[in-house]
Amino acid sequence: MKILFSHSYFMQFDPKQWEVAKPYPPLGTLWAAAVLREAGYEVALFDTQLIASPDLLQAELEKHQPDIFVIYDDGFNYLTKMCLTNMREAAFKMQQMAKAFGCKVIVSSSDSTDHDEQYLREGADIVIRGEAEMPLLELVKMYERKDNTPEAIEGLAFLNNTELVRTAKRKVMKELDALPLPAWDLADIAAYKAIWKNKHGYFSINLATTRGCPYKCNWCAKPIYGNRYNSRSPEQVVEELQLLQTRYGFDHVWFSDDIFGLKPDWVIRFADLVEKENLKFRFMIQSRADLLVAENYVAALKRAGCETVWMGAESGSQTILDAMDKGTTIDQIRQATQLLKKHQIRSAFFLQFGYLGETMSDIQKTIALLNELLPDDIGISVSYPLPGTGFYEKVKADLKNKQNWSDSDDLTLMFRNTYAPDFYKQLHRYVHKNYRKHQGYEGLRNLLRFRLNAKNMRRAASLMYYVPVVFNEHQKLKRINHDWN
C-alpha cells in the first residue's frame, strides 16, 4: 500500500512565525513515516510547512497515487499543540481533497485528539487519539487485509454510521530506542537550511530525546504523550546527531522535548558521549527552574554545548505559580538564572499573563522579577485554555464565540478575568518594550564599567528608541486600565 503523509502546520498562515523564519521539519511526521517504511510500505511526504496553500495537495495526490492519506502533526512542535484555527481549516480542506481522490484518511494531532468528532464529520475516516505510530501501523495492516474492524485497535475514534466510537486508550511506548530514526530524507532539508542561513546566518535542526512530561501544571495540555516520561538512550541520540551532521551540516540543534534531560545522569552521559565523538554544535532546550538549581546538571549542559535554556518561569508571583500547580518557586527561578549565567548559558523565560485570579500586584511582581534577573530572552503569552486541562474545566463556560487562537500572535484572552482582553494585549507590548529598555540600561552600565563590546554598545544605543516607546506604551496601559500606575 502507498501512504502519503502530511501535517497541518502552514507557517505562511502564521504571519508572526513566517516573519521570524525559524522553520523546523515535521519531526513527528517523519518518525511515523519511518515506522511504516520499516514495515515495508511505500511512503511519501507532502510537507506543508513552507508552502502557501493546501490546494497544492492535489498535484501530490496525482503524483503518488496513495491508498491512504495521513495528516500526522508534529507533536514535538509547540505551535501544533496550540490548535490554531487557521491550521484546523487547512486540515479539513486536505481531508476532503484526499477523500475525493479515493484515499482512506487518517488524522493524528493534538487538535484532532481534542476535537475528534469534528474532524470525522469533516472527512476523516479515523482519528488516532494519543501517541500514534503503533495504531497507525495496525490500521494500515487492517486496510491491507481489507478487514474493516477498527474497534479492535486501541487509541482510535471513528464514526459507526453517524455514531461516534472511541476505542480503549492506548498506553504510550516505553522503549523509544526500538523506533527507527526519523525519515529525514523525505523532507526538503535544503529548503529549511536555506531559510535559516539567509535569515540568521546559521542552520538549526530539531531532535527529540524524550516523550511526555511527568509534571502537572494545570494549564498544560498533553493529548499525545501524556504524563509519562520516556527517554531515548544518549547513545542513540548521539548516533542521530552524527548522521545529521554528516548529511546536512547543522550548526545548532533545538531539542524539542517538553523537558530535556530530566535525569542528571542522562545529561552527564550525553555530555561524555558528545565530547568522546568530538561533536561540535550549539543547542537549545526547555527545562524547569527546579532542575536548573543543580550545578552538576547545568555544568553538564554547558559541556555538551548548551547555548540557551528556555525556562517555564511563567510568573513572578508565588501565588500564581501555586494556583497553576507549577511546583516551582520564585527563589528557584532566581537560583537557576544565576547558575546559567555563571556557566555562560543564555537564560530565556516563558511568561504567562492572565491566569485566573491574577491581580495587578501579581503582574507587577512578574515585571519586577523580569527587570531584576534580565534573562537573555523572553516569550510572553496570555493564559490559553486547552481541552483536557484543569484550567480549561474552570473556564470552559466562558468559551462560547472563540475557543482557539487563529495564529500564534492572536493572544486574545478568551475567558472572563480580572481585566479585559485589550488590557492583556497592551500589557504584552509594554512588557516586551520595557524589558528591552532595561537591557539597554544594563548595557550602558556595563560600558561605564569599561566592558566595551558590541553587545553592550548595541543595547546602550537602543535606549534612544526604547525610552520614548516605553513611555508611550505605559500611557496606553493607563488609558485602558486606570489601576495601572
N, C-alpha and C positions, 0 to 999 in steps of 0.2 A: 504494500500500500504506500501511496505517496502522501506525505504530510507537509503542508505549508504552514509555517509558524509566523506569527506576527505579535505585535503588542499595541497598546492603545495610547502610548505617550508620544504625541506630536509636539516636539519642542517649539515649533513655529506657532502653535496655538497658545503658547505661554510666553507672551512678549517679554516679560522680565527675564526669564531664563534664556530666551533666544538672544537677548542683548548681552547677558553675562557670558554666553558662549562657552560653557563648560560641559559639553555632552559626554556621556559615558555609554558604551554599548549595553544592550539589554541583557545583563548577566544572567538573570533567572531564566530568560527565554533561551539563551544559548546552552544553559545547563540541561534544560528539559529536552532540547533538540539532541544533545549529545547522548542522553539516555535512550532515546528512540533509535538513533543511528547505531548505537552499540548493539541494540536488539535486532538490527538488520533492516530497518525501514529507511526509505529514501526521504530525506528531509531537505527543506529549503527555508529561507528566511526572507520575509518582507519587512524590512526594518523601517518603521515609521518615524523614528526619532528626528531625522534630518530632512524629511520631505514635507510638502506643503498641503497635501490633500489625501484623504482616504480613497478618492476616486482612482488613484494610481494603482490600487489593488487589482483592478480588472485586468490590466496587462500581465500582472504576475500570475493570476489565475489561469489565463490563457497560455502562458509560457510553461508553467509547471504541471498543469492538469491534475491538481491534487484531489485525492479522495476525501481528505479531512483537512479542515482549516482550523487552526488552533490560535486563539488570542491568549497569549501567555504573558501577562505583565511581569515586569521585573520587580519581584518582591523585596529586592535589596535597595531599591531606589525610593527614598522617602517621598518623592514627588508623586509616585503612583499610589502610595498609601494615603495621600490626601483626597483621593477620589474626586478629582476635578470634573466638573460637568462638561467642559469642552472635550475632554478625553472620552467620557462616557458616550457622548453623542457620536463621536468618531467610531467608537467600538460598535455601536448599534448599526451604523452605516456599513461597516465592514462585514458584520454578521449577515446582514441582509443581502449584500452582494455575493458573499460566498454561498449562502443558501440558494440564491437564484441560479448560481453556477452548478449546483448539484452536490455541493460538499456537505458532509456532516460537520457541524460547527460546535467546537468545544471551547469554553472560556475558563480561564483561571486568573483571578486578580483579587486584590483586596476589595475593590468596589463590587465585583460580581458576587463575592462571598457574602457581602453585606446586603446586596440587593439582587439575590439570585432570581427571584420570580420576575423582576423587571427585565433582566437580561434574557430570560427564557421566552418571555412574551414578545421580545423584540427580535427573535430569530435564532437564539442559541438552542442547540439540542441538549447540551449538558453543561452545567456549571460545576466545576470542581471546587469544593469548599475546603480551604486549608492547603497544606503542602501537597503539591500536585504531580510530581514526577511519576510516582508509582501508580496512582489511579489512572493517570493518562496512559501509561503503558498498558494497563489492564483493559482500558477502554478500546484502544487501538486493536488489541488482540481480539476483543469481543466483536468489533466491527468486521475484522478479518474473517472470523468464523461465521459471520452473518447470524450471530446469536444475540438478539436484542434483549438482554437481561441486565440492564444497568443496576437494577435493585440489588444485585449480588455484590456490587462493588462499593466499598466504604468511601465516604467523603464526597458524595455526589448530590446534586439537585437536578431534577428534571420534571417535565410535565407528563403525567399519565392522562391522556385526553386533555382535559383542562385543569386537572388537579395537580397541585404542587406536591412532589415527593422528595423527601430528603432522606438519604441513607445514613447509616450509623457513622459517627465521627471516626476518622482515621487517626491513629497515633502517628506522631512525627518520627522521622528516621533518626536513629542514634549514631549509626556508623557512617559518617559522611565521607570517609575515605573510600567507601565502596562505590561511590559515584564516579563516573568518568570525568575528566576535566571538561569544562565548558567547550562547546564547538565554536571556538573563536574564529575559525576560518570562514564561518557563514556570514560574519559581519564585515562590512567595508571599513576595516580599521584605518586604512589610509585616509579616508574621508574625515574620520574623527581626529586623526593626528594632524591633518592639515588645518582644521579649525583651531585646535589648541595652539599649534605653532604660530599661526598667523595672528591670533588674538593675544596670546600670552607668552609666546617665545619658548614654550616647553610642551611636552606631551605627558598627560596624565591618563592612566588606565585604572580600571576598577577591579578589585578582587574581594571575595568574601571568605573569611576563615571560620565563621560560625553561623548558626541559625538560632533565632529566638532570643528572648531576654527573660530572666527569672524575676525581675523586679516588677512591682505592681503599681506604678504611677497610674492614678485612676482616670487620666485623660488619654492614655496611650493605647491605641488600638493595635492588636496583634492577630489579625484574622488568618494569616498564612502560617506562621511558625510558632505562635502561641507563647506560653510562659516557660516552656522548656528551653534549655540552653545546651546545644551540642556543638562540638568543635571538630574541625579537621586537624590532622596532626601537623605540627610545624614542618615536618619533613615533606609532606605533600604540598603544602603551601609554597615552600622554597622551590620545589620541583616546578610548580606552575610559574613562579616568578622567573626562573631560569629560562623556561620555554618562551615566555612572552618577551623577555629581554632579547633573546636571540632572534625571534621573529619580527618584533615590532620596535625595539629600541626605545622603550619608555624612559622618561626622566623621573616620574613621580607616580605614586600609587595612592588611590583613595580606597582604603579598606572600609567597605560599606557595611560592616557589621553594626548591629544596634549597639553592641558593646564589644570593643576589641580587647581580647586577652583578659577575660575575667579572672583567670588564674595566673598569678605572677610567675609560677613555674613555667607555664606555656610561653610567656613573653621572654623569659630568660633563655629558654631552649631555642626559641625563634632567633633571638639576637646572636646566640652562639653559632647557629647554622648560617645566618647571613654573613657573619664575619668569616667563617670557615670557607664558604663558597666565594668570598670576595665580591659579593653583590653590592653595587653602589647605586642607591636610589634614595629619594626622599619620600616620605609618606605622611598621610593624614588619617586620623582615626576619630571615632566618637568614644567617649568614656564618661565616667561618673566621678564626682568630687571625692566620694568616699574611697574610691580605688586609687586616686591620684595623690593621696596623702602618704602612700608607702614609697619611700625613696628608692628601694631596690627595684620597684616596678617602673618608676619614672626613669631611673638610670638605664634600665634595660631597653626601654623605648628609645632613648637617645642613642644608645649603642647600635640599635638596629637601623637607625636612620629616620626616626620620627621627627617631622618638622612642625606639625600642627596637631593639637588636640582640641576637638570641639567638645566642650563640657556642657551638660544639661544643667546650667545654673538655675534657669527659669525665673527666679525671683530673689530679691534682696530682703524679703520678709519671711521670717521663720514661720509666721502664722500661715502664710500662703503655701509654703513648702509642705507644711504638715497637712493642710487641707487637701493638697494634691496626693498625699501618701507617697511623697517623693523619697523619703528615707535618708535624706542628707541634711546637713546643717550649714548655716552661713559660715561658721568657723572652718568647716571642711572646704568650702569654696575658696576662702582666703588661703588656707594652707596649700591647697592644690595649685592655685595660681602662683604662689611664691615658689613652690618646688619646680614647677615648669619653667619659671623664669630662671631659677638657679641653674637648671640643666640646659638652658638656652633652647627650650622648645616653645614655640608660639602657642599661647593660650587663646581660645576663642569661646565665647559664651553664646549658648542658645538662651534667649529670654522670652518670656511669655507674659503679656499683659491681659487683663480682662477676666481672670479666673473668678469664679463665683465668690462674692463677698469681699473682693479686693477693694480697699479704700484708698483715698488719696495718700494717707500715711504709708500704706504698703507700696504704692507707686513711688513715692519719694525715697523710700528705703532702697528700692531697686536702683534708682538713678544714682543715689549716693554711693552704693556699693560699686556700681559700674565706674563712677568717677574716681573712686578710691583705688580700685585694682587695675583699671585701664588695661584690659586684655588687648591682645593684638587685633582681634576682630570680633564682631558681634553679628548675630542673626536674630531679628525681632519678629515675633508673631503675636497674634491675639488668640485667645483660647478657642479651640476648634473642636466641637463635639462630634465624635465618630461613633457609629453603632458598635455595640459590644463593650463599651467602657462605662464605668460607674458615673463618670461625668456626664455622658450622653443621657443616661437614665434620669439624671437630675434636671436636665434642661429640655428634654425632647418635646414636652408640651408646648414650648415656645417655638419650635422649629416647624413653622407652617408654610410660609411662602418660599423659604430658602433653607436648604439643608446641607448644601455643599458650595464651596467656592468655585467660580468659573475657571480661575487660573491661580497660580501661586502668589500673585500680587493683589488678589481680591481683598483679603484682610477684613471682610465685613464681620462684625460681631453679630451672630445670628440669634442670640437669645437676650432676654431682658437682664440687665445687670445694673451695677451702681451708676454707671454713666452711659451716655448714648453712643451708638456706633461711630458717629463722626468724631467724637472726642478721641476714641482709641486710634482712629486713622491719623488724626493730627498728632497724637502722642507718639505714634510710631515715627513720624517725620521728625518731630522735635528731639526725641531721644537719640536718634541717629546723628543728627547735626550737632547736638550738644556733646555727644561722645567724641566726635571728630574735633570739636573745639578744644576739649580737654586734652586730647592727644597733641594738639598744636601747642598748648601751654607746656606740656611735658617736653616737647621738642625744643621749645625756647629755653626752658630751664637747663636742659642738657647742653645747649650751646653756650649758655652763660657759665657752665662748669667746664668749658673747653672740650666738650665731647663733640668734636667737629666731624660730622659725617653727613652723607647725602640724606639719610633718613630724617635726622633731626632738622636739617635745613629745610627739607620739604614740608615737614609738619609745622615748623615755626612759620613758614611763609603762608601756610594755609589759613592762619589766623585772620588774614586780611579778608578772606571770604567768609569764614565761619562765624566770626564775632557778630557782624550785622545780620547774617542769615538766622542765627540762633535767636537774636533779639526779636526778629520778625515772627519766627515760629512760636516763640513764647507768647507774643501778643495775640496770635491766632488762638492759642490754647485758652488764654484768659477770656477771649470773646466767646468761645464755645462753652466754657465752664467757669463760672465765677469763683468756684472753690480753689482754682489754680492760683498760686501766688508767685 
